[in-house]
């Protein structure tokens, strides 16, 4: 399955469809009539034992859900803008075609999946400013404009996540940012900030930014500064940012729905929101030659 629009046309720019077909793969292209998940299910019905996906994290997530539910192996070819899941699998983002070698001599690995009701996520679920930006018309074409449209209300303290979040230190009401990830992000060293050194911990990662008593002039800078102050492990409850890991995380509240971003795709979720982890739920085939995830650096206290 390939999304030809991913990464501003990366599949065509790198000749990925032709290279896959030359290796014996049958390629289906997403369209208005056929989304990635539907194409993947059709491929399984036609006898496919391995599913391949060429695209960004949203497309990968859709096909990964089908692969996990049907017990098929998944080959990921990074052709999106960010490719966070592929990066943390150790794939070569500079030459996405190298991932196709997994079709020939792929090494199997079992990795975790995040779940949210019937949905799965390979990267994260976000609530707050990022989720609102995803809902802005033309987000894909002009992301800075979309963020500029939603940021002022958050910066002025007039907008927040209309929910309560259970943490190890009690419930936090109406945070400004909530990010729940499939396995925890590394936060201790700036160089590897936002990397996942493992996709097999069996734990969700959670990052929550509380509403400050006095709203900072720059919300994103406030979040960055809080992350820099957070060194390692779970943070105490008196800090502005709360970081922890758990097999399940719940958001609940008095509103009926929350806007969210699941692997970069805008959705509206009914409350309560129950996030969980499925350890080893997805079997991936990885090429033998890949850059690899760097070893977790030692942290100096």
C-alpha positions as CSV (number, residue, x, y, z in Angstrom):
1,X,0.0,0.0,0.0
2,X,1.3,3.4,-0.9
3,X,0.1,6.9,-0.3
4,X,1.4,8.9,-3.3
5,X,0.9,12.2,-1.5
6,X,3.1,11.3,1.5
7,X,6.1,13.5,2.1
8,X,5.2,15.9,-0.7
9,X,5.4,13.1,-3.3
10,X,8.3,11.0,-1.9
11,X,7.0,7.7,-3.4
12,X,7.4,9.0,-6.9
13,X,10.5,11.0,-6.2
14,X,12.3,8.0,-5.0
15,X,10.7,5.6,-7.5
16,X,9.4,3.4,-4.6
17,X,6.5,1.9,-6.5
18,X,8.6,0.8,-9.4
19,X,11.3,-0.6,-7.1
20,X,8.7,-2.6,-5.1
21,X,7.2,-4.0,-8.2
22,X,10.6,-5.0,-9.5
23,X,11.0,-7.0,-6.3
24,X,7.8,-8.9,-6.9
25,X,5.4,-6.9,-4.7
26,X,1.9,-6.1,-5.8
27,X,1.2,-2.4,-5.2
28,X,-2.1,-0.7,-4.3
29,X,-2.3,3.1,-4.2
30,X,-4.6,4.9,-1.9
31,X,-7.3,7.1,-3.4
32,X,-10.6,8.6,-2.5
33,X,-12.2,5.2,-3.1
34,X,-9.6,3.2,-1.3
35,X,-8.0,4.2,2.0
36,X,-4.9,2.4,3.3
37,X,-6.7,0.2,5.8
38,X,-9.3,-1.0,3.2
39,X,-6.6,-1.8,0.7
40,X,-4.7,-3.8,3.4
41,X,-7.8,-5.8,4.3
42,X,-8.4,-6.5,0.6
43,X,-4.8,-7.7,0.3
44,X,-5.2,-10.1,3.2
45,X,-8.4,-11.5,1.7
46,X,-6.5,-12.1,-1.5
47,X,-3.9,-14.2,0.4
48,X,-1.1,-11.7,1.2
49,X,1.1,-12.9,4.1
50,X,3.2,-9.8,4.2
51,X,1.9,-6.2,4.1
52,X,4.0,-3.4,3.0
53,X,3.3,0.3,3.5
54,X,4.9,3.3,1.8
55,X,3.9,6.5,3.4
56,X,4.0,8.6,6.6
57,X,3.1,7.8,10.1
58,X,-0.7,8.1,9.6
59,X,-0.7,5.6,6.7
60,X,1.7,3.3,8.5
61,X,-0.6,3.3,11.6
62,X,-3.6,2.4,9.5
63,X,-1.9,-0.6,7.8
64,X,-0.2,-1.7,11.1
65,X,-3.7,-2.1,12.7
66,X,-4.7,-4.5,9.9
67,X,-1.4,-6.4,10.1
68,X,-1.7,-6.8,13.9
69,X,-5.3,-7.9,13.7
70,X,-4.7,-10.5,11.0
71,X,-1.3,-11.8,12.2
72,X,0.6,-10.5,9.1
73,X,4.1,-9.1,9.0
74,X,4.6,-5.5,8.1
75,X,7.3,-3.9,6.0
76,X,7.6,-0.1,6.7
77,X,9.0,2.1,3.9
78,X,9.5,5.7,5.3
79,X,8.0,8.1,2.8
80,X,6.3,10.7,5.0
81,X,7.5,14.0,6.4
82,X,8.6,13.0,9.9
83,X,8.6,9.1,9.8
84,X,8.9,8.9,13.6
85,X,8.0,5.2,13.8
86,X,10.4,4.2,11.0
87,X,13.2,6.3,12.6
88,X,12.7,4.5,15.9
89,X,12.8,1.1,14.1
90,X,16.3,2.2,12.9
91,X,15.3,2.5,9.2
92,X,17.2,4.8,6.8
93,X,15.2,7.9,6.3
94,X,17.6,9.4,3.8
95,X,17.1,6.5,1.4
96,X,13.6,5.0,2.0
97,X,14.1,2.5,-0.7
98,X,16.6,0.5,1.4
99,X,13.6,-0.6,3.6
100,X,12.3,-2.6,0.6
101,X,15.2,-5.1,1.2
102,X,13.1,-6.5,4.0
103,X,10.9,-8.1,1.3
104,X,13.9,-10.3,0.4
105,X,15.7,-11.1,3.7
106,X,13.8,-9.2,6.4
107,X,14.6,-9.9,10.0
108,X,11.4,-10.3,12.1
109,X,10.8,-8.3,15.3
110,X,7.8,-8.0,17.6
111,X,7.0,-4.4,18.7
112,X,4.3,-2.9,20.9
113,X,1.2,-1.0,19.7
114,X,-0.7,1.7,21.5
115,X,-4.5,1.2,21.5
116,X,-7.3,3.6,22.0
117,X,-10.6,1.7,21.8
118,X,-10.7,0.2,18.3
119,X,-7.9,2.4,17.1
120,X,-4.2,1.7,17.3
121,X,-1.3,4.1,17.3
122,X,2.4,3.5,16.4
123,X,3.6,6.9,17.7
124,X,1.3,8.9,19.9
125,X,-2.0,10.5,20.8
126,X,-1.9,14.2,21.4
127,X,-4.4,16.6,23.0
128,X,-4.2,20.4,23.1
129,X,-2.7,22.9,20.7
130,X,-1.3,20.3,18.2
131,X,-4.6,18.5,18.0
132,X,-6.4,21.8,17.3
133,X,-3.9,22.7,14.6
134,X,-4.7,19.4,12.8
135,X,-8.3,20.5,12.5
136,X,-7.4,23.8,10.8
137,X,-8.3,23.9,7.1
138,X,-5.2,23.6,5.0
139,X,-3.0,22.2,7.8
140,X,-1.1,19.9,5.5
141,X,-0.3,22.7,3.0
142,X,0.7,25.3,5.6
143,X,1.4,24.0,9.1
144,X,3.0,27.2,10.5
145,X,-0.2,29.1,9.6
146,X,-2.4,26.4,11.3
147,X,-0.3,26.6,14.5
148,X,-0.4,30.4,14.4
149,X,-4.2,30.3,14.2
150,X,-4.7,28.2,17.3
151,X,-1.7,29.3,19.5
152,X,-3.0,32.7,20.8
153,X,-5.8,31.2,22.9
154,X,-3.4,28.7,24.5
155,X,-0.7,31.4,25.1
156,X,-3.2,33.7,26.8
157,X,-4.4,30.8,29.0
158,X,-7.9,30.9,27.4
159,X,-7.7,27.4,25.9
160,X,-6.8,24.0,27.4
161,X,-7.6,20.3,27.3
162,X,-11.1,20.0,28.7
163,X,-10.4,16.9,30.7
164,X,-8.9,15.5,33.8
165,X,-6.0,13.1,33.6
166,X,-5.1,10.4,36.1
167,X,-1.4,10.4,37.0
168,X,0.6,8.5,39.7
169,X,0.3,11.6,41.9
170,X,-3.4,12.1,41.5
171,X,-5.6,13.7,39.0
172,X,-4.6,16.8,37.0
173,X,-7.4,19.1,35.8
174,X,-7.4,20.9,32.5
175,X,-3.8,20.6,31.4
176,X,-2.5,22.6,28.4
177,X,-0.7,19.7,26.7
178,X,-1.1,15.9,27.0
179,X,1.0,13.5,24.9
180,X,0.6,9.8,25.2
181,X,3.1,7.7,23.3
182,X,3.6,4.1,22.3
183,X,6.6,3.5,24.6
184,X,8.2,6.4,26.5
185,X,10.2,9.1,24.7
186,X,13.7,9.9,25.8
187,X,13.9,13.3,27.5
188,X,17.2,13.3,29.4
189,X,19.6,14.6,26.7
190,X,18.8,17.2,24.1
191,X,20.5,15.3,21.3
192,X,18.1,12.4,21.6
193,X,15.0,14.3,22.8
194,X,11.9,12.7,21.5
195,X,13.5,9.4,20.5
196,X,12.3,6.0,21.6
197,X,15.2,3.7,22.4
198,X,12.8,0.8,22.7
199,X,9.4,-0.2,21.2
200,X,9.1,-3.3,23.4
201,X,8.8,-1.9,27.0
202,X,5.1,-2.8,27.3
203,X,4.5,0.7,28.6
204,X,2.9,3.9,27.4
205,X,4.8,7.2,27.9
206,X,3.0,10.3,29.1
207,X,3.9,13.9,29.1
208,X,1.5,16.4,30.7
209,X,2.0,20.2,30.9
210,X,0.0,21.8,33.7
211,X,-1.7,25.1,33.3
212,X,0.7,27.6,35.0
213,X,-0.7,30.1,37.6
214,X,0.6,32.8,35.3
215,X,0.5,32.0,31.7
216,X,4.0,32.2,30.1
217,X,4.4,34.4,27.1
218,X,5.5,31.5,24.9
219,X,3.8,28.2,25.6
220,X,6.1,26.2,23.4
221,X,9.2,27.7,25.0
222,X,7.6,26.9,28.4
223,X,7.2,23.3,27.4
224,X,10.8,23.2,26.1
225,X,12.2,24.7,29.3
226,X,10.2,22.3,31.5
227,X,11.5,19.3,29.5
228,X,15.1,20.5,29.9
229,X,14.6,20.7,33.6
230,X,13.1,17.2,33.7
231,X,16.1,14.9,33.9
232,X,15.1,11.3,34.1
233,X,12.3,9.0,35.3
234,X,9.0,10.2,36.7
235,X,8.7,13.8,37.8
236,X,7.4,14.9,41.2
237,X,3.9,16.3,41.2
238,X,4.9,19.9,42.1
239,X,6.7,20.5,38.8
240,X,5.0,22.1,35.8
241,X,5.4,19.0,33.7
242,X,4.4,15.5,34.7
243,X,6.2,12.6,33.0
244,X,5.5,9.0,33.7
245,X,4.9,5.6,32.1
246,X,2.2,3.1,32.6
247,X,0.4,0.3,30.8
248,X,-2.8,2.3,30.8
249,X,-3.7,6.0,31.0
250,X,-7.2,7.6,31.3
251,X,-8.6,11.0,30.4
252,X,-12.1,11.8,31.7
253,X,-14.3,14.9,32.0
254,X,-17.7,16.5,31.6
255,X,-17.6,17.2,27.9
256,X,-18.8,14.7,25.4
257,X,-15.8,14.7,23.1
258,X,-12.2,15.7,22.8
259,X,-10.3,16.7,19.7
260,X,-7.1,14.7,19.4
261,X,-4.3,13.8,17.0
262,X,-3.6,10.1,16.5
263,X,-0.3,9.6,14.6
264,X,-0.8,13.0,13.0
265,X,-4.4,12.4,12.0
266,X,-7.2,14.6,13.4
267,X,-10.0,12.7,15.3
268,X,-12.8,13.4,17.8
269,X,-12.9,11.0,20.7
270,X,-15.7,10.3,23.2
271,X,-14.9,10.6,26.9
272,X,-13.6,8.8,28.8
273,X,-10.5,8.2,26.7
274,X,-8.8,5.0,27.6
275,X,-5.3,4.4,26.3
276,X,-3.5,1.1,26.7
277,X,-0.6,-0.9,25.3
278,X,-0.5,-4.2,23.4
279,X,2.9,-5.7,24.0
280,X,4.5,-7.4,21.0
281,X,1.2,-7.0,19.0
282,X,2.9,-6.1,15.7
283,X,5.4,-8.2,13.8
284,X,7.7,-6.1,11.5
285,X,10.2,-7.2,9.0
286,X,13.4,-5.1,9.1
287,X,16.2,-4.9,6.5
288,X,19.5,-6.3,7.8
289,X,21.3,-3.1,6.8
290,X,19.9,-0.1,8.6
291,X,21.3,2.8,10.7
292,X,19.9,1.4,13.9
293,X,18.6,3.2,17.0
294,X,21.5,4.7,18.9
295,X,22.3,3.2,22.3
296,X,20.7,5.1,25.1
297,X,23.3,7.6,26.3
298,X,24.4,7.7,29.9
299,X,22.9,10.6,31.9
300,X,25.1,12.7,34.0
301,X,23.4,14.0,37.1
